[in-house]
Amino acid sequence: MSDTFRYDRRLIVLHWLTAALIAALWLGAQLIDLFPREQRPSVRSVHIVFGLALIVVLILRVGVRLTVAGARPPQTEGWLERAAGFGHVLLYALMAAALVAGLANAWVRGESLFGYVSLAGLAPPDKALRGTIGELHELAANAILFVALGHAAMALFHQYVMGDGLLRRMMPAPRG
């Protein structure tokens, strides 16, 4: 089955765009303190814009997955398939949690996007609330990275140990 089924091209693009955005968001969050203090608001703005882009991509991805026939592989039975299904649901749930917490974090802090659009600071003096929301956002983001690395490791296991060609499902078809 892995050799014959290939995901819909739209889902492939959205999958890799999701991966790129998550990597950029996580890496940017890790590196923000290395920037000079006066540049950090712009770096946070880029982080927020990438997070908003990920929201759009995630909504599109769920929409394609639910409505396009080539967005879901044929159903098979077995513990590996159930584990993969659980992993996918977990990834979607963690992305949603990180995005909601990220939006809440930006709103509570009263962030400004490049100095042009200001989000109302709902509780800027409440440092405990800001800290809690920030920690939830960070926890969800780190969990995404952990689960996504497991997802990638399992894809590589399928491809190179099981030899079932699973990686070709999520790669663009050769042109011509």
Residue pairs with C-beta under 8 A, 6 or more apart in sequence:
1 73
1 74
1 76
2 158
2 164
2 165
2 166
2 168
2 169
3 164
3 165
3 168
5 73
5 74
5 169
6 70
6 168
6 169
6 173
7 15
7 70
7 71
7 73
7 169
7 170
8 64
8 68
8 69
8 70
8 71
9 172
9 173
10 64
10 68
10 71
11 61
11 64
11 65
11 68
11 70
11 71
12 170
12 171
12 172
14 57
14 60
14 61
14 64
15 61
15 170
16 170
17 57
18 54
18 57
18 58
18 61
18 95
19 148
21 50
21 53
21 54
21 57
22 54
22 95
22 144
22 145
22 148
24 50
25 47
25 50
25 51
25 54
25 141
26 141
26 142
26 144
26 145
28 43
28 46
28 47
28 50
29 47
29 138
29 141
31 43
32 40
32 43
32 44
32 47
33 40
35 43
41 112
41 115
42 114
44 111
45 111
45 112
45 113
45 114
48 102
48 106
48 111
48 113
49 113
51 99
51 102
51 103
54 95
54 99
55 99
58 92
58 95
58 96
58 99
62 92
64 71
65 71
65 72
73 169
75 81
84 154
87 147
87 150
87 151
87 154
88 151
90 147
91 144
91 147
91 148
91 151
94 140
94 143
94 144
94 147
95 144
97 136
97 140
98 137
98 140
98 141
98 143
98 144
101 133
101 136
101 137
101 140
102 137
102 141
104 133
104 137
105 130
105 133
105 134
105 137
106 119
107 119
107 120
107 121
107 122
108 121
108 122
108 123
108 124
108 126
108 129
108 130
108 133
109 119
109 121
109 124
109 130
110 118
110 119
110 120
110 121
110 122
110 124
111 118
111 119
112 118
112 119
113 119
123 129
123 130
124 130
155 166
155 167
155 170
156 167
158 164
158 166
158 167
159 165
159 166
159 167
